[in-house]
Amino acid sequence: MNILLWVLQVAVALLYLAGGGFKTFNPDDPAKQIRALPKGAWRALGVFELLGAVLLIVPAAAKWMPVLTPVAAAALALETLALAAVYARYSLKLAATNPLVYAVPMGLMAAFVAYGRYVLTTPSF
């Protein structure tokens, strides 16, 4: 189970690094597509995702405050599923280019990592 959780953690971290980087350094594009959030909010969400992606890997790998890993995964899951609700409300059609298509699986994977690291594995403090 530990290997599966590490694979998921790395995959989720890479996805959040890509998405967070896009939202942080190019907030105009998501702000044009979904006008529910202003440009500054998209940038803040991007910074949050970048920080969460780093906290998914670094504390567990360095064995320094590994409790931050499930906390970061849970926070990212909540953020992504809330953002998926925004996507569902303001997106016009369900297509492959709709962010809702990948936001829901990303949020569920982050939730599984949080559950797995918090409940299924015994933390080594």
VEXLO-657931 format. One record per residue: residue in three letters; x, y, z of N, C-alpha, C, O in turn. Coordinates in steps of 0.05 Angstrom, whole numbers, always signed. Layout:
% VEXLO-657931
+---------+--------+--------+--------+--------+--------+--------+--------+--------+--------+--------+--------+--------+
| residuo |    n.x |    n.y |    n.z |   ca.x |   ca.y |   ca.z |    c.x |    c.y |    c.z |    o.x |    o.y |    o.z |
+---------+--------+--------+--------+--------+--------+--------+--------+--------+--------+--------+--------+--------+
|     Ala |      X |      Y |      Z |      X |      Y |      Z |      X |      Y |      Z |      X |      Y |      Z |
...
+---------+--------+--------+--------+--------+--------+--------+--------+--------+--------+--------+--------+--------+
//
This chain:
% VEXLO-657931
+---------+--------+--------+--------+--------+--------+--------+--------+--------+--------+--------+--------+--------+
| residuo |    n.x |    n.y |    n.z |   ca.x |   ca.y |   ca.z |    c.x |    c.y |    c.z |    o.x |    o.y |    o.z |
+---------+--------+--------+--------+--------+--------+--------+--------+--------+--------+--------+--------+--------+
|     Met |    +16 |    -24 |     +0 |     +0 |     +0 |     +0 |    +17 |    +25 |     +0 |    +10 |    +45 |    -12 |
|     Asn |    +40 |    +23 |    +13 |    +58 |    +46 |    +15 |    +68 |    +54 |    -13 |    +71 |    +78 |    -20 |
|     Ile |    +74 |    +34 |    -30 |    +84 |    +40 |    -57 |    +62 |    +53 |    -74 |    +67 |    +72 |    -88 |
|     Leu |    +38 |    +43 |    -71 |    +15 |    +55 |    -86 |    +11 |    +84 |    -77 |     +7 |   +101 |    -94 |
|     Leu |    +13 |    +89 |    -51 |     +9 |   +116 |    -42 |    +31 |   +135 |    -51 |    +26 |   +158 |    -58 |
|     Trp |    +56 |   +125 |    -53 |    +78 |   +141 |    -63 |    +74 |   +147 |    -92 |    +79 |   +170 |   -101 |
|     Val |    +66 |   +127 |   -108 |    +61 |   +132 |   -136 |    +39 |   +153 |   -140 |    +42 |   +171 |   -156 |
|     Leu |    +17 |   +150 |   -125 |     -5 |   +169 |   -127 |     +4 |   +197 |   -117 |     -3 |   +217 |   -129 |
|     Gln |    +20 |   +198 |    -96 |    +30 |   +224 |    -86 |    +46 |   +238 |   -107 |    +42 |   +262 |   -112 |
|     Val |    +64 |   +224 |   -120 |    +81 |   +237 |   -140 |    +64 |   +246 |   -164 |    +68 |   +268 |   -175 |
|     Ala |    +46 |   +228 |   -173 |    +29 |   +236 |   -196 |    +11 |   +260 |   -189 |     +9 |   +278 |   -205 |
|     Val |     -1 |   +260 |   -166 |    -18 |   +282 |   -158 |     -1 |   +307 |   -154 |    -10 |   +329 |   -162 |
|     Ala |    +22 |   +305 |   -143 |    +40 |   +328 |   -139 |    +47 |   +340 |   -166 |    +47 |   +365 |   -169 |
|     Leu |    +54 |   +323 |   -186 |    +61 |   +334 |   -212 |    +37 |   +348 |   -226 |    +40 |   +368 |   -238 |
|     Leu |    +14 |   +336 |   -223 |    -10 |   +348 |   -234 |    -16 |   +375 |   -221 |    -23 |   +395 |   -235 |
|     Tyr |    -13 |   +376 |   -195 |    -18 |   +402 |   -181 |     +4 |   +422 |   -187 |     -2 |   +446 |   -187 |
|     Leu |    +29 |   +413 |   -191 |    +50 |   +432 |   -199 |    +43 |   +444 |   -226 |    +47 |   +469 |   -230 |
|     Ala |    +34 |   +428 |   -244 |    +27 |   +438 |   -271 |     +4 |   +457 |   -269 |     +4 |   +479 |   -280 |
|     Gly |    -18 |   +449 |   -256 |    -42 |   +466 |   -254 |    -37 |   +491 |   -238 |    -46 |   +512 |   -245 |
|     Gly |    -22 |   +488 |   -216 |    -16 |   +512 |   -199 |     +2 |   +531 |   -214 |     -1 |   +556 |   -211 |
|     Gly |    +21 |   +521 |   -228 |    +39 |   +539 |   -244 |    +23 |   +554 |   -265 |    +28 |   +577 |   -270 |
|     Phe |     +5 |   +540 |   -279 |    -11 |   +553 |   -299 |    -28 |   +575 |   -287 |    -30 |   +597 |   -298 |
|     Lys |    -41 |   +569 |   -265 |    -59 |   +588 |   -252 |    -43 |   +612 |   -240 |    -53 |   +634 |   -240 |
|     Thr |    -19 |   +606 |   -230 |     -3 |   +627 |   -218 |     +9 |   +646 |   -239 |     +8 |   +671 |   -236 |
|     Phe |    +20 |   +635 |   -260 |    +35 |   +651 |   -279 |    +19 |   +659 |   -303 |    +28 |   +675 |   -319 |
|     Asn |     -5 |   +648 |   -307 |    -22 |   +656 |   -329 |    -51 |   +657 |   -319 |    -68 |   +641 |   -329 |
|     Pro |    -58 |   +675 |   -300 |    -85 |   +675 |   -289 |   -106 |   +687 |   -308 |   -130 |   +685 |   -303 |
|     Asp |    -97 |   +699 |   -330 |   -116 |   +712 |   -348 |   -133 |   +691 |   -362 |   -157 |   +695 |   -366 |
|     Asp |   -121 |   +668 |   -370 |   -136 |   +648 |   -385 |   -158 |   +636 |   -369 |   -181 |   +635 |   -378 |
|     Pro |   -154 |   +626 |   -344 |   -176 |   +615 |   -329 |   -197 |   +637 |   -322 |   -221 |   +632 |   -320 |
|     Ala |   -187 |   +661 |   -317 |   -206 |   +683 |   -310 |   -224 |   +690 |   -333 |   -247 |   +699 |   -329 |
|     Lys |   -214 |   +687 |   -358 |   -231 |   +692 |   -381 |   -251 |   +669 |   -385 |   -274 |   +674 |   -393 |
|     Gln |   -243 |   +645 |   -380 |   -261 |   +622 |   -384 |   -283 |   +621 |   -363 |   -306 |   +616 |   -370 |
|     Ile |   -276 |   +625 |   -338 |   -296 |   +623 |   -317 |   -294 |   +649 |   -301 |   -275 |   +654 |   -286 |
|     Arg |   -313 |   +666 |   -305 |   -313 |   +693 |   -294 |   -323 |   +694 |   -265 |   -325 |   +716 |   -254 |
|     Ala |   -328 |   +672 |   -253 |   -337 |   +672 |   -225 |   -316 |   +681 |   -206 |   -321 |   +692 |   -184 |
|     Leu |   -290 |   +677 |   -213 |   -268 |   +684 |   -196 |   -251 |   +705 |   -210 |   -246 |   +702 |   -234 |
|     Pro |   -242 |   +726 |   -196 |   -225 |   +746 |   -209 |   -197 |   +735 |   -213 |   -190 |   +713 |   -203 |
|     Lys |   -181 |   +750 |   -227 |   -154 |   +741 |   -234 |   -137 |   +736 |   -209 |   -121 |   +717 |   -208 |
|     Gly |   -140 |   +753 |   -189 |   -125 |   +749 |   -164 |   -132 |   +724 |   -149 |   -115 |   +711 |   -137 |
|     Ala |   -157 |   +716 |   -150 |   -165 |   +691 |   -138 |   -153 |   +667 |   -152 |   -145 |   +648 |   -139 |
|     Trp |   -152 |   +668 |   -178 |   -139 |   +646 |   -194 |   -110 |   +644 |   -186 |    -99 |   +622 |   -183 |
|     Arg |    -97 |   +668 |   -184 |    -68 |   +667 |   -176 |    -65 |   +656 |   -148 |    -46 |   +640 |   -143 |
|     Ala |    -82 |   +663 |   -129 |    -80 |   +653 |   -102 |    -85 |   +622 |   -102 |    -71 |   +608 |    -87 |
|     Leu |   -104 |   +613 |   -118 |   -109 |   +584 |   -120 |    -84 |   +570 |   -131 |    -77 |   +548 |   -122 |
|     Gly |    -71 |   +583 |   -150 |    -47 |   +571 |   -162 |    -24 |   +569 |   -142 |    -11 |   +548 |   -141 |
|     Val |    -20 |   +590 |   -126 |     +0 |   +589 |   -105 |     -7 |   +567 |    -84 |    +11 |   +553 |    -75 |
|     Phe |    -32 |   +565 |    -77 |    -41 |   +545 |    -58 |    -35 |   +517 |    -69 |    -26 |   +499 |    -55 |
|     Glu |    -40 |   +513 |    -95 |    -35 |   +486 |   -107 |     -5 |   +481 |   -109 |     +3 |   +458 |   -105 |
|     Leu |    +11 |   +501 |   -115 |    +40 |   +496 |   -116 |    +51 |   +489 |    -88 |    +67 |   +470 |    -85 |
|     Leu |    +42 |   +503 |    -68 |    +50 |   +497 |    -40 |    +41 |   +469 |    -32 |    +56 |   +454 |    -20 |
|     Gly |    +16 |   +462 |    -39 |     +6 |   +436 |    -32 |    +21 |   +414 |    -46 |    +25 |   +393 |    -34 |
|     Ala |    +29 |   +418 |    -71 |    +44 |   +398 |    -86 |    +71 |   +393 |    -72 |    +80 |   +370 |    -70 |
|     Val |    +84 |   +414 |    -64 |   +110 |   +411 |    -50 |   +105 |   +396 |    -23 |   +121 |   +379 |    -16 |
|     Leu |    +84 |   +403 |     -9 |    +79 |   +390 |    +17 |    +69 |   +361 |    +14 |    +70 |   +346 |    +34 |
|     Leu |    +61 |   +353 |     -9 |    +54 |   +325 |    -14 |    +79 |   +307 |    -13 |    +78 |   +284 |     -5 |
|     Ile |   +102 |   +318 |    -22 |   +126 |   +301 |    -26 |   +147 |   +306 |     -4 |   +157 |   +288 |     +9 |
|     Val |   +154 |   +332 |     +0 |   +178 |   +338 |    +16 |   +176 |   +328 |    +45 |   +195 |   +315 |    +54 |
|     Pro |   +154 |   +333 |    +60 |   +154 |   +324 |    +88 |   +156 |   +294 |    +91 |   +171 |   +284 |   +108 |
|     Ala |   +142 |   +279 |    +74 |   +143 |   +250 |    +76 |   +170 |   +239 |    +67 |   +181 |   +220 |    +79 |
|     Ala |   +182 |   +251 |    +46 |   +207 |   +241 |    +36 |   +230 |   +248 |    +55 |   +249 |   +232 |    +59 |
|     Ala |   +229 |   +271 |    +67 |   +250 |   +279 |    +85 |   +246 |   +269 |   +114 |   +263 |   +273 |   +131 |
|     Lys |   +223 |   +257 |   +118 |   +215 |   +248 |   +145 |   +216 |   +270 |   +165 |   +223 |   +267 |   +188 |
|     Trp |   +209 |   +294 |   +156 |   +207 |   +318 |   +172 |   +178 |   +327 |   +173 |   +167 |   +336 |   +153 |
|     Met |   +165 |   +324 |   +196 |   +137 |   +330 |   +199 |   +119 |   +316 |   +178 |   +105 |   +330 |   +163 |
|     Pro |   +120 |   +290 |   +177 |   +105 |   +275 |   +156 |    +75 |   +279 |   +159 |    +60 |   +271 |   +141 |
|     Val |    +65 |   +290 |   +181 |    +37 |   +294 |   +184 |    +27 |   +316 |   +165 |     +3 |   +318 |   +160 |
|     Leu |    +45 |   +332 |   +154 |    +37 |   +352 |   +135 |    +28 |   +340 |   +108 |    +12 |   +353 |    +94 |
|     Thr |    +37 |   +316 |   +102 |    +29 |   +304 |    +77 |     -1 |   +298 |    +75 |    -14 |   +307 |    +56 |
|     Pro |    -13 |   +284 |    +95 |    -42 |   +280 |    +93 |    -58 |   +306 |    +96 |    -80 |   +309 |    +85 |
|     Val |    -47 |   +325 |   +111 |    -61 |   +351 |   +114 |    -61 |   +366 |    +87 |    -82 |   +377 |    +79 |
|     Ala |    -38 |   +366 |    +73 |    -37 |   +378 |    +47 |    -55 |   +364 |    +27 |    -68 |   +377 |    +11 |
|     Ala |    -55 |   +338 |    +28 |    -72 |   +323 |     +9 |   -102 |   +328 |    +14 |   -117 |   +332 |     -5 |
|     Ala |   -110 |   +330 |    +39 |   -138 |   +336 |    +46 |   -145 |   +364 |    +37 |   -167 |   +369 |    +27 |
|     Ala |   -127 |   +383 |    +42 |   -132 |   +411 |    +34 |   -135 |   +413 |     +4 |   -152 |   +427 |     -6 |
|     Leu |   -117 |   +400 |    -11 |   -119 |   +400 |    -40 |   -144 |   +387 |    -50 |   -156 |   +396 |    -69 |
|     Ala |   -152 |   +365 |    -37 |   -177 |   +352 |    -45 |   -201 |   +370 |    -41 |   -218 |   +372 |    -59 |
|     Leu |   -202 |   +383 |    -18 |   -224 |   +401 |    -13 |   -224 |   +425 |    -33 |   -245 |   +432 |    -43 |
|     Glu |   -201 |   +436 |    -38 |   -199 |   +458 |    -57 |   -207 |   +450 |    -85 |   -222 |   +465 |    -98 |
|     Thr |   -198 |   +427 |    -93 |   -204 |   +418 |   -120 |   -233 |   +410 |   -124 |   -246 |   +417 |   -144 |
|     Leu |   -245 |   +397 |   -104 |   -273 |   +390 |   -106 |   -291 |   +415 |   -104 |   -312 |   +416 |   -117 |
|     Ala |   -283 |   +435 |    -89 |   -298 |   +461 |    -89 |   -295 |   +475 |   -115 |   -314 |   +486 |   -125 |
|     Leu |   -271 |   +474 |   -127 |   -267 |   +486 |   -153 |   -282 |   +471 |   -175 |   -291 |   +483 |   -194 |
|     Ala |   -285 |   +445 |   -171 |   -301 |   +429 |   -190 |   -330 |   +438 |   -189 |   -343 |   +438 |   -210 |
|     Ala |   -340 |   +445 |   -166 |   -367 |   +455 |   -164 |   -370 |   +482 |   -179 |   -390 |   +487 |   -192 |
|     Val |   -349 |   +499 |   -177 |   -350 |   +524 |   -192 |   -349 |   +518 |   -222 |   -364 |   +530 |   -238 |
|     Tyr |   -332 |   +499 |   -230 |   -331 |   +491 |   -258 |   -358 |   +481 |   -268 |   -367 |   +488 |   -289 |
|     Ala |   -371 |   +464 |   -251 |   -397 |   +453 |   -259 |   -418 |   +475 |   -261 |   -435 |   +473 |   -279 |
|     Arg |   -416 |   +495 |   -245 |   -436 |   +516 |   -245 |   -433 |   +535 |   -268 |   -453 |   +543 |   -280 |
|     Tyr |   -408 |   +541 |   -275 |   -403 |   +562 |   -295 |   -394 |   +552 |   -322 |   -391 |   +568 |   -341 |
|     Ser |   -388 |   +527 |   -325 |   -380 |   +516 |   -351 |   -405 |   +511 |   -368 |   -426 |   +503 |   -357 |
|     Leu |   -403 |   +515 |   -393 |   -426 |   +512 |   -411 |   -431 |   +484 |   -420 |   -454 |   +475 |   -420 |
|     Lys |   -410 |   +469 |   -426 |   -414 |   +442 |   -436 |   -392 |   +424 |   -425 |   -371 |   +432 |   -418 |
|     Leu |   -399 |   +398 |   -424 |   -380 |   +378 |   -414 |   -365 |   +367 |   -438 |   -376 |   +352 |   -454 |
|     Ala |   -340 |   +375 |   -440 |   -323 |   +367 |   -462 |   -295 |   +360 |   -451 |   -290 |   +365 |   -427 |
|     Ala |   -278 |   +350 |   -467 |   -251 |   +343 |   -458 |   -235 |   +367 |   -449 |   -217 |   +365 |   -433 |
|     Thr |   -242 |   +391 |   -459 |   -228 |   +415 |   -452 |   -240 |   +428 |   -427 |   -228 |   +448 |   -417 |
|     Asn |   -261 |   +418 |   -416 |   -273 |   +428 |   -392 |   -257 |   +420 |   -368 |   -251 |   +396 |   -365 |
|     Pro |   -248 |   +439 |   -351 |   -232 |   +431 |   -328 |   -245 |   +412 |   -308 |   -232 |   +399 |   -293 |
|     Leu |   -272 |   +411 |   -309 |   -286 |   +393 |   -291 |   -279 |   +364 |   -296 |   -279 |   +347 |   -278 |
|     Val |   -272 |   +357 |   -321 |   -265 |   +330 |   -329 |   -241 |   +320 |   -314 |   -240 |   +296 |   -307 |
|     Tyr |   -221 |   +337 |   -309 |   -198 |   +327 |   -294 |   -197 |   +337 |   -265 |   -181 |   +326 |   -249 |
|     Ala |   -213 |   +356 |   -257 |   -213 |   +366 |   -230 |   -225 |   +345 |   -211 |   -214 |   +341 |   -189 |
|     Val |   -246 |   +332 |   -219 |   -258 |   +312 |   -201 |   -240 |   +288 |   -196 |   -236 |   +281 |   -173 |
|     Pro |   -228 |   +276 |   -216 |   -209 |   +254 |   -210 |   -184 |   +263 |   -194 |   -175 |   +248 |   -177 |
|     Met |   -175 |   +287 |   -199 |   -152 |   +297 |   -183 |   -160 |   +301 |   -154 |   -144 |   +293 |   -136 |
|     Gly |   -183 |   +312 |   -149 |   -193 |   +315 |   -122 |   -197 |   +288 |   -108 |   -191 |   +286 |    -84 |
|     Leu |   -207 |   +269 |   -123 |   -211 |   +242 |   -111 |   -185 |   +228 |   -105 |   -182 |   +214 |    -85 |
|     Met |   -165 |   +232 |   -123 |   -139 |   +220 |   -118 |   -126 |   +233 |    -94 |   -113 |   +219 |    -77 |
|     Ala |   -128 |   +259 |    -92 |   -116 |   +273 |    -68 |   -131 |   +264 |    -43 |   -118 |   +261 |    -22 |
|     Ala |   -157 |   +260 |    -44 |   -171 |   +250 |    -21 |   -162 |   +222 |    -13 |   -160 |   +216 |    +11 |
|     Phe |   -157 |   +205 |    -33 |   -148 |   +178 |    -27 |   -120 |   +179 |    -14 |   -114 |   +164 |     +4 |
|     Val |   -103 |   +197 |    -24 |    -76 |   +199 |    -12 |    -79 |   +209 |    +17 |    -65 |   +198 |    +35 |
|     Ala |    -96 |   +228 |    +22 |   -100 |   +237 |    +50 |   -110 |   +215 |    +67 |   -100 |   +211 |    +89 |
|     Tyr |   -130 |   +200 |    +58 |   -141 |   +178 |    +73 |   -120 |   +156 |    +77 |   -116 |   +146 |    +99 |
|     Gly |   -105 |   +150 |    +56 |    -85 |   +129 |    +58 |    -62 |   +136 |    +77 |    -53 |   +120 |    +92 |
|     Arg |    -53 |   +161 |    +76 |    -31 |   +169 |    +93 |    -40 |   +174 |   +122 |    -25 |   +171 |   +141 |
|     Tyr |    -65 |   +181 |   +126 |    -75 |   +186 |   +153 |    -86 |   +161 |   +167 |    -81 |   +157 |   +190 |
|     Val |   -100 |   +144 |   +152 |   -113 |   +121 |   +164 |    -99 |    +94 |   +158 |    -95 |    +78 |   +176 |
|     Leu |    -92 |    +90 |   +133 |    -82 |    +64 |   +125 |    -54 |    +58 |   +133 |    -46 |    +35 |   +138 |
|     Thr |    -37 |    +78 |   +134 |     -9 |    +74 |   +141 |     -3 |    +85 |   +168 |    -15 |   +106 |   +176 |
|     Thr |    +14 |    +72 |   +182 |    +21 |    +82 |   +209 |    +44 |   +102 |   +206 |    +65 |    +96 |   +196 |
|     Pro |    +39 |   +126 |   +216 |    +60 |   +146 |   +214 |    +84 |   +139 |   +232 |    +81 |   +129 |   +254 |
|     Ser |   +108 |   +144 |   +222 |   +132 |   +139 |   +237 |   +143 |   +165 |   +247 |   +159 |   +178 |   +234 |
|     Phe |   +135 |   +172 |   +271 |   +144 |   +198 |   +283 |   +168 |   +193 |   +301 |   +178 |   +212 |   +312 |
+---------+--------+--------+--------+--------+--------+--------+--------+--------+--------+--------+--------+--------+
//
